[in-house]
Amino acid sequence: MEKIDEYPFYVEPFHVDLTGRMFMGILGNHLLNAAGRHSQRRGWGIGALNETRHTWVLSRLSIELEQMPRQYEQGTIRTWVESVIKLFTNRNFAILRPDGTPYGYARSTWAMIDMETRQPCNLLTLYDGDILNYVVSDEENHCPIEGHGRFRFREPQFATTIDTHYSDVDINGHINSIKYIEHILNLFPIQRLRDEGIRRFEIAYKTEALLGDQLSFYMQPVDEKETDVEVRKDGGEVVCQAKVRFF
Amino acid sequence: MEKIDEYPFYVEPFHVDLTGRMFMGILGNHLLNAAGRHSQRRGWGIGALNETRHTWVLSRLSIELEQMPRQYEQGTIRTWVESVIKLFTNRNFAILRPDGTPYGYARSTWAMIDMETRQPCNLLTLYDGDILNYVVSDEENHCPIEGHGRFRFREPQFATTIDTHYSDVDINGHINSIKYIEHILNLFPIQRLRDEGIRRFEIAYKTEALLGDQLSFYMQPVDEKETDVEVRKDGGEVVCQAKVRFF
Protein backbone atom coordinates (compact mmCIF):
# COMPACT_ATOMS: atom_id res chain seq x y z
CA MET A 1 0.00 0.00 0.00
CA GLU A 2 1.18 3.53 -0.73
CA LYS A 3 2.31 5.60 2.24
CA ILE A 4 0.49 8.86 1.60
CA ASP A 5 -3.27 9.33 1.41
CA GLU A 6 -5.33 12.21 0.11
CA TYR A 7 -8.82 13.18 1.22
CA PRO A 8 -10.95 15.81 -0.48
CA PHE A 9 -12.72 18.58 1.41
CA TYR A 10 -15.30 21.16 0.48
CA VAL A 11 -15.98 24.34 2.47
CA GLU A 12 -19.64 24.24 3.44
CA PRO A 13 -21.63 27.41 4.23
CA PHE A 14 -22.06 26.60 7.94
CA HIS A 15 -18.35 25.89 8.24
CA VAL A 16 -17.18 29.45 7.61
CA ASP A 17 -16.80 32.39 9.95
CA LEU A 18 -18.06 35.93 9.49
CA THR A 19 -15.26 36.64 6.99
CA GLY A 20 -16.18 33.62 4.84
CA ARG A 21 -13.05 31.68 5.88
CA MET A 22 -13.33 28.14 7.20
CA PHE A 23 -13.36 27.93 11.01
CA MET A 24 -10.05 26.66 12.41
CA GLY A 25 -11.94 24.01 14.37
CA ILE A 26 -13.53 22.69 11.19
CA LEU A 27 -10.12 22.46 9.53
CA GLY A 28 -8.84 20.66 12.63
CA ASN A 29 -11.73 18.22 12.32
CA HIS A 30 -10.87 17.55 8.66
CA LEU A 31 -7.24 16.88 9.62
CA LEU A 32 -8.17 14.47 12.40
CA ASN A 33 -10.56 12.65 10.08
CA ALA A 34 -7.83 12.31 7.47
CA ALA A 35 -5.52 10.94 10.18
CA GLY A 36 -8.17 8.49 11.32
CA ARG A 37 -8.87 7.20 7.82
CA HIS A 38 -5.20 6.87 6.95
CA SER A 39 -4.68 4.79 10.12
CA GLN A 40 -7.84 2.79 9.58
CA ARG A 41 -6.86 1.77 6.05
CA ARG A 42 -3.59 0.38 7.38
CA GLY A 43 -5.06 -1.55 10.28
CA TRP A 44 -4.21 0.79 13.14
CA GLY A 45 -7.50 2.67 13.20
CA ILE A 46 -9.52 3.14 16.37
CA GLY A 47 -11.86 0.28 15.42
CA ALA A 48 -9.02 -2.21 15.03
CA LEU A 49 -7.21 -0.90 18.09
CA ASN A 50 -10.22 -1.20 20.37
CA GLU A 51 -10.15 -4.93 19.79
CA THR A 52 -6.64 -5.01 21.23
CA ARG A 53 -7.57 -2.38 23.81
CA HIS A 54 -5.37 0.34 22.46
CA THR A 55 -6.34 3.81 21.35
CA TRP A 56 -4.68 6.81 19.75
CA VAL A 57 -4.35 9.95 21.85
CA LEU A 58 -3.68 13.28 20.17
CA SER A 59 -0.95 15.15 21.99
CA ARG A 60 -0.10 18.11 19.75
CA LEU A 61 -1.57 19.76 16.68
CA SER A 62 0.00 22.75 14.89
CA ILE A 63 -1.59 24.27 11.81
CA GLU A 64 0.02 27.02 9.75
CA LEU A 65 -1.67 28.65 6.80
CA GLU A 66 -0.85 30.95 3.95
CA GLN A 67 -4.57 31.31 3.46
CA MET A 68 -7.58 29.69 5.06
CA PRO A 69 -9.90 28.04 2.50
CA ARG A 70 -13.04 30.07 1.82
CA GLN A 71 -16.72 29.22 1.45
CA TYR A 72 -17.46 26.88 -1.49
CA GLU A 73 -13.75 26.25 -2.17
CA GLN A 74 -12.50 22.73 -2.29
CA GLY A 75 -9.17 21.09 -1.75
CA THR A 76 -7.32 18.03 -0.59
CA ILE A 77 -5.73 17.01 2.67
CA ARG A 78 -2.62 14.93 2.15
CA THR A 79 -1.37 13.06 5.20
CA TRP A 80 1.58 10.86 6.06
CA VAL A 81 3.60 9.59 9.03
CA GLU A 82 6.86 11.51 9.32
CA SER A 83 8.50 9.60 12.15
CA VAL A 84 8.00 7.17 15.00
CA ILE A 85 9.90 7.72 18.24
CA LYS A 86 8.99 4.78 20.42
CA LEU A 87 6.08 6.29 22.39
CA PHE A 88 5.10 8.97 19.89
CA THR A 89 4.49 9.29 16.21
CA ASN A 90 4.55 12.47 14.17
CA ARG A 91 2.00 12.80 11.41
CA ASN A 92 2.09 15.65 8.92
CA PHE A 93 -0.51 17.18 6.63
CA ALA A 94 -0.54 19.35 3.53
CA ILE A 95 -3.74 21.30 2.88
CA LEU A 96 -3.81 21.79 -0.89
CA ARG A 97 -5.82 23.67 -3.48
CA PRO A 98 -7.12 21.77 -6.51
CA ASP A 99 -4.11 23.07 -8.48
CA GLY A 100 -1.72 21.58 -5.90
CA THR A 101 -0.59 24.85 -4.33
CA PRO A 102 -0.76 24.89 -0.53
CA TYR A 103 -3.31 26.59 1.64
CA GLY A 104 -1.00 25.47 4.43
CA TYR A 105 0.44 22.59 6.42
CA ALA A 106 0.01 20.93 9.77
CA ARG A 107 1.95 18.76 12.18
CA SER A 108 0.53 16.43 14.80
CA THR A 109 1.93 14.18 17.49
CA TRP A 110 0.15 11.11 18.79
CA ALA A 111 0.67 8.46 21.44
CA MET A 112 -0.96 5.07 21.54
CA ILE A 113 -2.19 4.05 24.96
CA ASP A 114 -3.39 0.87 26.56
CA MET A 115 -7.03 1.58 27.41
CA GLU A 116 -6.85 -0.28 30.72
CA THR A 117 -3.60 0.97 32.16
CA ARG A 118 -3.75 4.34 30.28
CA GLN A 119 0.01 3.86 29.75
CA PRO A 120 1.66 4.62 26.39
CA CYS A 121 2.71 1.71 24.19
CA ASN A 122 5.90 1.14 22.29
CA LEU A 123 4.97 1.88 18.66
CA LEU A 124 8.18 0.24 17.43
CA THR A 125 6.96 -3.18 18.55
CA LEU A 126 3.14 -2.91 18.45
CA TYR A 127 1.74 -4.91 15.50
CA ASP A 128 5.37 -5.93 14.82
CA GLY A 129 6.20 -2.28 14.18
CA ASP A 130 3.98 -2.18 11.10
CA ILE A 131 3.73 1.60 11.30
CA LEU A 132 7.44 1.83 10.36
CA ASN A 133 6.56 0.52 6.90
CA TYR A 134 4.70 3.76 6.25
CA VAL A 135 7.14 6.38 7.44
CA VAL A 136 7.85 9.07 4.85
CA SER A 137 10.93 11.02 5.84
CA ASP A 138 10.98 14.80 5.68
CA GLU A 139 13.55 14.54 2.87
CA GLU A 140 11.06 12.55 0.80
CA ASN A 141 8.05 14.76 1.53
CA HIS A 142 8.85 18.05 3.14
CA CYS A 143 6.58 19.79 5.66
CA PRO A 144 7.84 23.36 5.53
CA ILE A 145 6.37 24.67 8.79
CA GLU A 146 8.11 24.86 12.15
CA GLY A 147 7.75 22.14 14.73
CA HIS A 148 5.53 22.52 17.78
CA GLY A 149 6.52 25.60 19.80
CA ARG A 150 7.01 26.28 23.47
CA PHE A 151 4.42 27.98 25.61
CA ARG A 152 5.41 30.80 27.93
CA PHE A 153 3.07 31.42 30.82
CA ARG A 154 4.83 34.01 32.98
CA GLU A 155 1.84 36.03 34.10
CA PRO A 156 -1.19 34.67 32.30
CA GLN A 157 -4.30 36.79 32.73
CA PHE A 158 -7.59 35.15 33.63
CA ALA A 159 -10.04 35.61 30.75
CA THR A 160 -13.22 33.64 31.46
CA THR A 161 -14.77 30.49 32.89
CA ILE A 162 -17.29 28.43 30.96
CA ASP A 163 -19.55 25.52 31.78
CA THR A 164 -19.35 22.49 29.51
CA HIS A 165 -22.44 20.96 27.98
CA TYR A 166 -23.83 18.05 25.99
CA SER A 167 -22.59 19.52 22.70
CA ASP A 168 -19.01 19.75 23.98
CA VAL A 169 -18.35 16.07 24.55
CA ASP A 170 -17.41 13.11 22.41
CA ILE A 171 -18.41 9.47 22.61
CA ASN A 172 -16.07 8.96 25.57
CA GLY A 173 -17.68 11.77 27.56
CA HIS A 174 -14.47 13.80 27.16
CA ILE A 175 -14.51 17.40 25.99
CA ASN A 176 -14.02 17.03 22.24
CA SER A 177 -10.61 18.13 20.92
CA ILE A 178 -12.23 20.36 18.33
CA LYS A 179 -14.47 22.17 20.81
CA TYR A 180 -11.40 23.44 22.69
CA ILE A 181 -10.33 25.17 19.48
CA GLU A 182 -13.73 26.89 19.22
CA HIS A 183 -13.74 27.98 22.85
CA ILE A 184 -10.15 29.28 22.64
CA LEU A 185 -10.78 31.37 19.54
CA ASN A 186 -13.94 32.82 21.11
CA LEU A 187 -11.62 34.57 23.62
CA PHE A 188 -10.13 36.93 21.03
CA PRO A 189 -11.57 40.30 20.00
CA ILE A 190 -13.80 39.93 17.00
CA GLN A 191 -11.95 42.73 15.19
CA ARG A 192 -8.69 40.74 15.27
CA LEU A 193 -10.34 37.54 14.08
CA ARG A 194 -12.06 39.45 11.31
CA ASP A 195 -9.32 41.82 10.17
CA GLU A 196 -6.09 39.91 10.80
CA GLY A 197 -7.00 36.25 10.49
CA ILE A 198 -5.05 33.40 12.02
CA ARG A 199 -1.72 32.43 10.53
CA ARG A 200 -0.82 29.65 12.95
CA PHE A 201 -2.73 27.73 15.60
CA GLU A 202 -1.13 25.26 17.98
CA ILE A 203 -2.63 23.15 20.71
CA ALA A 204 -1.17 20.74 23.25
CA TYR A 205 -3.59 18.38 24.96
CA LYS A 206 -2.53 17.61 28.55
CA THR A 207 -5.40 16.02 30.49
CA GLU A 208 -8.94 15.04 29.64
CA ALA A 209 -11.80 17.19 30.93
CA LEU A 210 -15.24 15.67 31.34
CA LEU A 211 -18.80 16.78 30.70
CA GLY A 212 -19.78 19.17 33.47
CA ASP A 213 -16.23 20.31 34.24
CA GLN A 214 -15.87 24.07 34.31
CA LEU A 215 -13.06 25.33 32.12
CA SER A 216 -11.09 28.48 32.92
CA PHE A 217 -9.10 30.28 30.25
CA TYR A 218 -5.91 32.27 30.85
CA MET A 219 -4.19 34.39 28.20
CA GLN A 220 -0.54 35.38 27.87
CA PRO A 221 0.47 37.78 25.09
CA VAL A 222 3.84 36.69 23.65
CA ASP A 223 4.36 39.50 21.17
CA GLU A 224 2.22 41.74 18.97
CA LYS A 225 1.12 38.84 16.78
CA GLU A 226 1.05 35.91 19.18
CA THR A 227 -0.89 34.92 22.29
CA ASP A 228 -0.64 31.77 24.39
CA VAL A 229 -3.75 30.38 26.07
CA GLU A 230 -3.98 27.96 28.96
CA VAL A 231 -7.14 26.04 29.81
CA ARG A 232 -7.56 24.73 33.35
CA LYS A 233 -10.33 22.69 34.87
CA ASP A 234 -11.85 22.78 38.35
CA GLY A 235 -9.00 22.55 40.82
CA GLY A 236 -6.51 24.17 38.48
CA GLU A 237 -5.19 21.19 36.52
CA VAL A 238 -4.03 22.20 33.04
CA VAL A 239 -6.23 20.63 30.36
CA CYS A 240 -4.60 22.12 27.28
CA GLN A 241 -2.43 24.95 26.05
CA ALA A 242 -2.67 26.80 22.78
CA LYS A 243 -0.77 29.37 20.76
CA VAL A 244 -2.54 31.67 18.35
CA ARG A 245 -0.53 33.69 15.84
CA PHE A 246 -2.27 36.28 13.70
CA PHE A 247 -1.14 37.45 10.25
CA MET B 1 -32.94 17.29 -15.01
CA GLU B 2 -34.40 14.86 -12.47
CA LYS B 3 -36.36 16.34 -9.58
CA ILE B 4 -34.87 14.46 -6.65
CA ASP B 5 -31.22 14.52 -5.57
CA GLU B 6 -29.31 12.26 -3.21
CA TYR B 7 -26.26 13.19 -1.18
CA PRO B 8 -24.16 10.72 0.79
CA PHE B 9 -23.16 11.29 4.40
CA TYR B 10 -20.78 9.55 6.75
CA VAL B 11 -20.89 9.86 10.53
CA GLU B 12 -17.51 11.21 11.62
CA PRO B 13 -16.13 10.63 15.14
CA PHE B 14 -16.35 14.30 16.16
CA HIS B 15 -19.92 14.46 14.92
CA VAL B 16 -21.35 12.08 17.52
CA ASP B 17 -22.54 12.69 21.04
CA LEU B 18 -21.67 10.78 24.18
CA THR B 19 -23.96 7.92 23.14
CA GLY B 20 -22.29 7.57 19.72
CA ARG B 21 -25.30 9.02 17.88
CA MET B 22 -24.87 11.88 15.44
CA PHE B 23 -25.59 15.30 16.95
CA MET B 24 -28.93 16.72 15.80
CA GLY B 25 -27.13 19.93 14.75
CA ILE B 26 -24.81 17.96 12.48
CA LEU B 27 -27.77 16.22 10.87
CA GLY B 28 -29.41 19.62 10.42
CA ASN B 29 -26.24 20.84 8.73
CA HIS B 30 -26.27 17.86 6.35
CA LEU B 31 -29.91 18.57 5.47
CA LEU B 32 -29.28 22.26 4.79
CA ASN B 33 -26.27 21.38 2.65
CA ALA B 34 -28.37 18.94 0.65
CA ALA B 35 -30.98 21.67 0.18
CA GLY B 36 -28.31 24.14 -0.90
CA ARG B 37 -26.80 21.78 -3.45
CA HIS B 38 -30.15 20.74 -4.85
CA SER B 39 -31.02 24.43 -5.36
CA GLN B 40 -27.60 25.28 -6.72
CA ARG B 41 -27.74 22.56 -9.37
CA ARG B 42 -31.01 23.98 -10.66
CA GLY B 43 -29.90 27.60 -10.73
CA TRP B 44 -31.60 28.89 -7.60
CA GLY B 45 -28.60 28.47 -5.29
CA ILE B 46 -27.34 31.25 -3.06
CA GLY B 47 -24.53 32.06 -5.49
CA ALA B 48 -26.91 32.55 -8.40
CA LEU B 49 -29.43 34.37 -6.25
CA ASN B 50 -26.92 36.86 -4.90
CA GLU B 51 -26.40 38.11 -8.42
CA THR B 52 -30.08 38.98 -8.57
CA ARG B 53 -30.03 40.11 -4.92
CA HIS B 54 -32.24 37.38 -3.60
CA THR B 55 -31.51 34.89 -0.89
CA TRP B 56 -33.20 31.88 0.67
CA VAL B 57 -34.31 32.19 4.27
CA LEU B 58 -35.05 29.06 6.29
CA SER B 59 -38.29 29.44 8.19
CA ARG B 60 -39.03 25.99 9.61
CA LEU B 61 -37.19 22.70 9.98
CA SER B 62 -38.74 19.54 11.47
CA ILE B 63 -36.74 16.33 11.75
CA GLU B 64 -38.22 13.03 12.91
CA LEU B 65 -36.19 9.89 13.36
CA GLU B 66 -36.70 6.22 13.93
CA GLN B 67 -33.03 6.05 14.78
CA MET B 68 -30.22 8.60 14.68
CA PRO B 69 -27.26 7.42 12.57
CA ARG B 70 -24.32 6.24 14.66
CA GLN B 71 -20.56 6.76 14.48
CA TYR B 72 -18.99 5.38 11.28
CA GLU B 73 -22.36 4.65 9.70
CA GLN B 74 -23.14 6.06 6.31
CA GLY B 75 -26.27 6.91 4.46
CA THR B 76 -27.93 9.14 1.94
CA ILE B 77 -30.01 12.28 2.19
CA ARG B 78 -32.68 12.44 -0.50
CA THR B 79 -34.27 15.83 -1.00
CA TRP B 80 -37.05 17.26 -3.15
CA VAL B 81 -39.47 20.21 -3.34
CA GLU B 82 -42.91 19.17 -2.18
CA SER B 83 -44.83 22.34 -2.92
CA VAL B 84 -44.63 26.04 -3.68
CA ILE B 85 -47.18 28.38 -2.14
CA LYS B 86 -46.36 31.81 -3.56
CA LEU B 87 -44.12 33.15 -0.76
CA PHE B 88 -43.00 29.83 0.65
CA THR B 89 -41.71 26.53 -0.58
CA ASN B 90 -41.76 23.24 1.28
CA ARG B 91 -38.77 20.96 0.85
CA ASN B 92 -38.70 17.42 2.22
CA PHE B 93 -35.91 15.03 3.05
CA ALA B 94 -35.51 11.30 3.57
CA ILE B 95 -32.51 10.18 5.62
CA LEU B 96 -31.75 6.69 4.39
CA ARG B 97 -29.51 3.77 5.27
CA PRO B 98 -27.42 2.17 2.53
CA ASP B 99 -30.11 -0.54 2.19
CA GLY B 100 -32.76 2.14 1.57
CA THR B 101 -34.57 1.83 4.89
CA PRO B 102 -35.17 5.15 6.63
CA TYR B 103 -33.32 6.56 9.60
CA GLY B 104 -35.98 9.25 9.40
CA TYR B 105 -37.45 12.15 7.48
CA ALA B 106 -37.50 15.92 7.61
CA ARG B 107 -39.60 18.82 6.40
CA SER B 108 -38.46 22.38 5.82
CA THR B 109 -40.09 25.63 4.77
CA TRP B 110 -38.24 28.44 3.03
CA ALA B 111 -38.94 31.94 1.80
CA MET B 112 -36.95 33.82 -0.78
CA ILE B 113 -36.31 37.43 0.09
CA ASP B 114 -35.05 40.48 -1.71
CA MET B 115 -31.78 41.32 0.03
CA GLU B 116 -32.36 45.07 -0.15
CA THR B 117 -35.97 45.35 0.91
CA ARG B 118 -35.89 42.12 3.03
CA GLN B 119 -39.36 41.44 1.61
CA PRO B 120 -40.39 37.95 0.45
CA CYS B 121 -40.63 37.29 -3.30
CA ASN B 122 -43.28 35.50 -5.26
CA LEU B 123 -41.76 32.11 -6.05
CA LEU B 124 -44.42 31.44 -8.67
CA THR B 125 -43.03 34.19 -10.91
CA LEU B 126 -39.33 34.41 -9.94
CA TYR B 127 -37.15 32.96 -12.72
CA ASP B 128 -40.40 32.41 -14.64
CA GLY B 129 -41.55 30.01 -11.93
CA ASP B 130 -38.78 27.54 -12.75
CA ILE B 131 -39.05 25.96 -9.31
CA LEU B 132 -42.50 24.61 -10.29
CA ASN B 133 -40.79 22.31 -12.79
CA TYR B 134 -39.26 20.41 -9.87
CA VAL B 135 -42.19 19.92 -7.55
CA VAL B 136 -42.69 16.30 -6.50
CA SER B 137 -46.11 15.88 -4.96
CA ASP B 138 -46.61 13.94 -1.76
CA GLU B 139 -48.49 11.31 -3.76
CA GLU B 140 -45.41 10.74 -5.91
CA ASN B 141 -42.91 10.68 -3.06
CA HIS B 142 -44.40 10.44 0.38
CA CYS B 143 -42.92 12.08 3.46
CA PRO B 144 -44.56 10.12 6.28
CA ILE B 145 -43.95 12.54 9.16
CA GLU B 146 -46.33 15.16 10.47
CA GLY B 147 -46.15 18.76 9.32
CA HIS B 148 -44.66 21.51 11.44
CA GLY B 149 -46.37 21.70 14.83
CA ARG B 150 -47.67 24.53 16.97
CA PHE B 151 -45.80 25.90 19.92
CA ARG B 152 -47.57 26.49 23.20
CA PHE B 153 -45.91 28.98 25.51
CA ARG B 154 -48.37 29.44 28.36
CA GLU B 155 -45.93 29.83 31.24
CA PRO B 156 -42.46 29.26 29.85
CA GLN B 157 -39.79 29.00 32.53
CA PHE B 158 -36.57 30.96 32.15
CA ALA B 159 -33.68 28.53 31.76
CA THR B 160 -30.49 30.46 30.99
CA THR B 161 -28.89 33.38 29.18
CA ILE B 162 -25.80 32.98 27.04
CA ASP B 163 -23.43 35.35 25.30
CA THR B 164 -22.80 34.77 21.60
CA HIS B 165 -19.30 34.52 20.22
CA TYR B 166 -17.20 34.33 17.08
CA SER B 167 -17.91 30.61 16.64
CA ASP B 168 -21.69 31.18 16.71
CA VAL B 169 -22.00 33.34 13.62
CA ASP B 170 -22.12 32.76 9.89
CA ILE B 171 -20.75 34.77 6.99
CA ASN B 172 -23.56 37.33 7.39
CA GLY B 173 -22.72 37.91 11.05
CA HIS B 174 -26.01 36.22 12.01
CA ILE B 175 -26.17 33.51 14.63
CA ASN B 176 -25.85 30.35 12.55
CA SER B 177 -29.05 28.27 12.24
CA ILE B 178 -27.22 25.15 13.37
CA LYS B 179 -25.76 26.73 16.51
CA TYR B 180 -29.27 27.40 17.83
CA ILE B 181 -29.89 23.65 17.69
CA GLU B 182 -26.74 23.02 19.77
CA HIS B 183 -27.60 25.67 22.34
CA ILE B 184 -31.19 24.45 22.65
CA LEU B 185 -30.21 20.83 23.23
CA ASN B 186 -27.63 21.90 25.82
CA LEU B 187 -30.59 22.98 28.00
CA PHE B 188 -31.80 19.43 28.61
CA PRO B 189 -30.61 17.12 31.38
CA ILE B 190 -27.79 14.95 30.17
CA GLN B 191 -29.57 11.84 31.44
CA ARG B 192 -32.50 12.43 29.09
CA LEU B 193 -30.28 13.11 26.10
CA ARG B 194 -28.28 10.00 26.87
CA ASP B 195 -31.00 7.56 27.89
CA GLU B 196 -34.03 8.60 25.85
CA GLY B 197 -32.64 10.16 22.70
CA ILE B 198 -34.52 12.62 20.51
CA ARG B 199 -37.35 11.36 18.33
CA ARG B 200 -38.36 14.69 16.79
CA PHE B 201 -36.81 18.13 16.68
CA GLU B 202 -38.55 21.19 15.26
CA ILE B 203 -37.36 24.74 14.94
CA ALA B 204 -39.02 27.92 13.67
CA TYR B 205 -36.72 30.83 12.86
CA LYS B 206 -38.37 34.19 13.55
CA THR B 207 -35.77 36.99 13.60
CA GLU B 208 -32.03 37.14 13.09
CA ALA B 209 -29.77 37.59 16.11
CA LEU B 210 -26.33 39.09 15.66
CA LEU B 211 -22.88 38.42 17.05
CA GLY B 212 -22.76 39.84 20.56
CA ASP B 213 -26.50 39.54 21.18
CA GLN B 214 -27.33 37.78 24.41
CA LEU B 215 -29.78 34.94 23.99
CA SER B 216 -32.23 33.92 26.71
CA PHE B 217 -33.86 30.50 26.70
CA TYR B 218 -37.32 29.68 28.06
CA MET B 219 -38.71 26.16 28.40
CA GLN B 220 -42.31 24.97 28.37
CA PRO B 221 -43.05 21.29 29.03
CA VAL B 222 -45.89 20.13 26.76
CA ASP B 223 -46.23 16.58 28.03
CA GLU B 224 -43.98 13.86 29.40
CA LYS B 225 -42.11 13.46 26.14
CA GLU B 226 -42.18 16.94 24.66
CA THR B 227 -40.80 20.37 25.56
CA ASP B 228 -41.08 23.65 23.69
CA VAL B 229 -38.22 26.15 23.86
CA GLU B 230 -38.29 29.85 23.06
CA VAL B 231 -35.15 31.87 22.41
CA ARG B 232 -35.30 35.63 22.92
CA LYS B 233 -32.67 38.27 22.36
CA ASP B 234 -31.91 41.46 24.29
CA GLY B 235 -35.15 43.37 24.62
CA GLY B 236 -37.26 40.24 24.48
CA GLU B 237 -37.80 39.79 20.75
CA VAL B 238 -38.37 36.13 19.86
CA VAL B 239 -35.50 34.79 17.75
CA CYS B 240 -36.63 31.21 17.35
CA GLN B 241 -38.85 28.53 18.84
CA ALA B 242 -38.19 24.83 19.04
CA LYS B 243 -39.95 21.64 20.00
CA VAL B 244 -38.02 18.65 21.31
CA ARG B 245 -39.71 15.27 21.54
CA PHE B 246 -37.90 12.39 23.21
CA PHE B 247 -38.46 8.70 22.48
Interface residues (C-beta under 8 A of the other chain):
Chain A: E12 P13 F14 V16 D17 L18 T19 G20 F23 G25 N29 L32 N33 G36 I46 G47 Q71 Y72 H165 Y166 S167 V169 D170 I171 N172 G173 N176 S177 I178 E182 H183 L185 N186 F188 I190 L193 L211 G212
Chain B: E12 P13 F14 V16 D17 L18 T19 G20 F23 G25 N29 L32 N33 G36 I46 G47 Q71 Y72 H165 Y166 S167 V169 D170 I171 N172 G173 N176 S177 I178 E182 H183 L185 N186 F188 I190 L193 L211 G212
